[in-house]
């Protein structure tokens, strides 16, 4: 298969940006850089691994799972079907968390998934001696997060706990408080799950939706975790842009201020919340 044939097959499967994906697959499974691929477009690439990868992509298995790695905040993370795929829009949560952490600060990352937010925060604050604690419900996903943090050299700066965030007192070290608590919880609604792109159905359902209005874990975090913030600490939770007013109401009902955090596309990406009774 040459570049044109792979591109045509991916296009016929309904994949946008098919040529770029074809080049990524050739690069990954043939070890050829983009410049070489473009300079020799008619070359027939024959590895069985590439043929299998193209077939899997035609079946709408996400490109990231096929490649086995994906970039987030300039760092490479291993990704499997046990984790949500890191997305560029979520990078603003990691960047905002890093900007809020003081020297020697400590953060808590709930629903850590691949560990991409925690890893990015630790990388961005490497000169400040920050540390973190990450929490993940699914054991296989927690193991992947540990693997990614270890590969980045951050194991000593961030432990990954396996457990249910709704059982906060049993989960967290007694009395420990944090400068920032950040989370990208499942917030896709049951209704929205009916109209997703085929690739999204390959991602872990538990990482995408609560099976209802998409707000149950957000309610749980806002209801339980503000008391674990240090004075002046910040709670950051990603949510859907249509959920902004609902999340604002939940936050204000819990005695928190609400400010929207926008992604680079200009969409509301997260809620930034602080306790009203602490200055």
N, C-alpha and C positions, 0 to 999 in steps of 0.2 A: 504494500500500500504506500502510495506517495502522499505528500501533503494535501494535494487537491482531492484525492479519493477519500481520505479521512475526513476532510472538511465537508465534503458532500454527504457523507454518511451521517455525520453529526447534525448537519443542517436538516436532513430528511427526518431525523429523530425529533426535531422541534427544538434544537438547542441554539440559542442565540450566541453570538460571538464564537461561532464554531471554529473558525480558522485559528483564533488564539488558543482555544482549548486543544485543538489538534497539535499545535506546536508544543504546548505544555506536556502533552502525552508523549510525543516523540522525544522531547528533551528528557523526560523522566525515565522512559523505558529503553531508549537507544543511547542515552548519554551524549546527545548532540546539542550543542548550544544553538540558540536562535539564529545567529549569523550563518552558521553552517546549513541549517535547515532551509533558510531563505535563499542561500546561494545555490543550493542543489535541490530545487523544488520537485524535480521529477524523479529523484532517487526513490527506489523501492525499499521501504523499511520492512524487515522480515522477521523481527523477533516475535516468538509466540507470546511473550509478555505484553507487547504492544497490541497485538491482535486481540488478546483477551481484554485488555483495558478499553479498547475502542468498543468492543461488544458490550462491556458492562456500562459504558457511558451511553450507548444507544438505548440501553434499558433504563436510563435516567437515574442510575446510581450517581450520587453527587461526585463531581470531579475531585473534591477535596479528599473523600474517602479512598478514591482510586489512587491518587497521588500519595496518600498516607501522611502528608504534612501540609500545613497551611501557615501563612504568615499573619501575625497580629502585632501591631506596633513595632514592626521591623524585626520581630523575633519569629523563629520557626518553631511550631508546635506539632507534635505528632497527633493526628486525629484518627479516630476509628468510629465505627457505628455506635459505640458506647457513649459518645459525647456530641453535644451540639457543636456545629461548625462555627468557629470564631468568625465574626463579621466586622467589617471596617467601621460600621456605625457605632459599634460598642466601644471602639477605641477611645471615644471621648470620656467614657466612665473611668477607664484606667488613667487617662491623662489628668482628669479632674481630681481623682483620688490622690495621685502623686503630687499635684500642686497644693493640696490641702494638708499634706502630712508635714509636721515639723521635724527637725532633726531628732533622730531617735524615736520617731513616732511609731505607732502600731495600728494596723488595720485588720478588719475582719471581712473576708470575702465569702458570702453565702451563695450556695448553688454554683460552686466554682467550675464545674464541668471539666474542661481540658486543663484548667488552671491558667488560662490565657490572661485574665485580668490580674490575678495575683502575680504572675510572672512578669507582666509588663510593668506593674507598679514597682516591683522590686528592682527591675532594671532601671526604671526612670529615677529611682531614689537611691541608687547604689552608693552615692557619695554622702548620704545622710544617715546611714545606719538604721534605716527603718526595718521593721519586722512585721510579719503578718501571720494570720491563722485563717485557713480555708476550710470550708465545710461542704461536703457533698453527700447526697442521699444514697446514691447507687455505688456499691463497693467497687465494681469494675471501672466505673468512671473516676472514682477517687484514686484508684491505683494508677490510672492514666495521668491524672493531675500530678501525683507524686513523681511519676516518671519524667514528666515534662519539667517540673521544677528542679529535679535532680540534674537533668541534662543541661539546664541553664546555670547550674551551680548555686541554686537557692535553697537547697534542702535545709540548711542550718538556719535560714532566716524565715522559713514558713512551713509549719506543720499542716498536713491535710488530715482532717478528721472525717470519719464516715458516720453520718447520723442524720436524723430528722430535725430540721431547724425549728419545728414547732415545739420540740422538747428542749428549750433553750437551757434551762438550769442543769439538766443532766448532760448536755452536750458541751457547754463551755466551761473553761476553768473558773472556779468559784471567785467571784468578785473582780474578774479581769475586765478592764474597760479599754475602749478603743478611740482613737482620734477620728477614724473614718470607718463606717460600716457600709460596704458596697455590695450590691447584688444584681445579677441579671437572672431573675426567676422566670419560670414559665408563665407567660401572660397572654398567649394567643387564646382567643375565645373558642368555645365549641363551634359556634357558627362560622368563624373564620377558618377553622380547620377543614371545613367542607370545600373550600375553594383555593387550596394551596397549590403551588407548583408541584409536579410529581416528585421532585427531589426532596422536598421537605418531609414527605411521608417516610423517607428512609432514615430521617433523624429520629432520635429517641422521643417518643411521644411525651414521656414524663418531663422532658426538658423544654417542651414547647407549650403545653397546655395543662390547665388544671381540670379540664373537662367541663368547665362551666363558664363563668364570665371573665376568666383570666385574672381575677383580682384576689383569689383566696390566699395565695402566698404573700402577696403584697400586704393584705390586711394583717396576716400573721406577723410579718416582719415589723410593720409599723406598730402593731399592738404590743409586741414583746421586747423589741431590741433598743428603743431609745434610752432606756435606763442603763444600757451597757456603753453608752457614749461618755467620753470624758467631757468635762465642762467645755462648751464651745465646739463639741464634736459635731460631725455631719453624717447624716444618713443619705446614701445615694442609691436609688432603685430605678433600674431601667423599666420602662413600660411602653405600651403602644401609644401613638400620638392621639388616637381617639379616646384614650383612657385618661387623658391629662386632668380633666375636671373631676372625674371620679376619684383619682388618686389625691388630688388637692383636697377634696372633701374628707377622705379618710385621714389624711395628714392633719388637717385643721381640727378634725374631731378628736384627734389624739393629742392635741395641744402642741402641734408642730407647725413651724412655718413651712411654706412651700415655694420653691422657685424652680422654673423649668430649666433643664439643661438641653441645649440644642446640639444636634449632630451637624456634620459639615454639609449636609444637604438642606439645612435650615429647618428640619423637622424636630419637634419636641421628642427627645430620646429618653429622658430620665427625670426623676424628681429629686431635687436637692433639698433636704429637710433638716431643720434644727429645732431643738427644744426651746419653747418660749420662756420656760421658767429658769433657764440657766444662761448666764452671760459669761 
